[in-house]
Amino acid sequence: MYFDSLQAALSMEGHGSFVWVAYLITLLIISAILLLPALRRRRLLRRIATELARQESGYATGKGAR
């Protein structure tokens, strides 16, 4: 597809708004698919580290000072 100007490329003969919104939605979905597992993994690792620290300090078993 070749266009005479940037305006013609953006408008795409009246269909540009639909096309660019579809690209935006696709980009958002792909970004979420890539980012959310990494964020969940980081959160899980933090929880595991916190739980291990509690167990090592004896808090979970009741051996620690209260």
VOGU-3710 file (C-alpha; in Angstrom, 3 decimals, decimal comma):
1> myfdslqaal> 0,000/0,000/0,000  1,449/3,349/-0,995  0,131/6,701/0,098  0,812/10,201/-1,174  1,113/11,747/2,280  1,071/10,973/5,970  -2,503/12,241/6,170  -3,564/9,779/3,471  -1,814/6,947/5,316  -3,551/7,844/8,576
11> smeghgsfvw> -7,009/8,239/7,074  -6,778/5,226/4,709  -9,705/6,473/2,643  -11,997/6,739/5,666  -11,047/3,395/7,219  -7,994/4,592/9,126  -9,719/5,054/12,469  -10,882/1,422/12,475  -7,506/0,120/11,355  -5,477/2,121/13,900
21> vaylitllii> -7,825/1,225/16,760  -7,500/-2,444/15,811  -3,695/-2,111/15,830  -3,822/-0,394/19,228  -6,054/-3,063/20,758  -3,813/-5,796/19,362  -0,714/-4,102/20,767  -2,341/-3,765/24,195  -3,388/-7,413/24,279  0,052/-8,659/23,212
31> sailllpalr> 1,697/-6,395/25,803  -0,564/-7,780/28,520  0,160/-11,354/27,443  3,892/-10,677/27,734  3,938/-8,526/30,885  1,380/-10,098/33,221  3,167/-13,457/33,673  6,412/-11,640/34,516  4,632/-9,493/37,100  2,905/-12,521/38,611
41> rrrllrriat> 6,218/-14,390/38,784  7,874/-11,480/40,582  4,988/-11,298/43,065  5,147/-15,056/43,681  8,902/-14,977/44,256  8,442/-12,145/46,771  5,799/-14,158/48,636  8,030/-17,230/48,700  10,983/-15,186/49,975  8,797/-13,672/52,714
51> elarqesgya> 7,520/-17,098/53,750  11,047/-18,535/53,849  12,230/-15,627/55,970  9,352/-16,219/58,399  10,139/-19,918/58,616  13,842/-19,291/59,182  13,115/-16,836/61,973  10,898/-19,374/63,715  7,829/-17,176/63,474  5,715/-19,756/61,644
61> tgkgar> 6,499/-22,526/64,137  5,923/-20,429/67,242  9,558/-20,687/68,355  10,268/-17,017/67,799  9,884/-14,282/70,426  6,586/-12,441/70,346
//
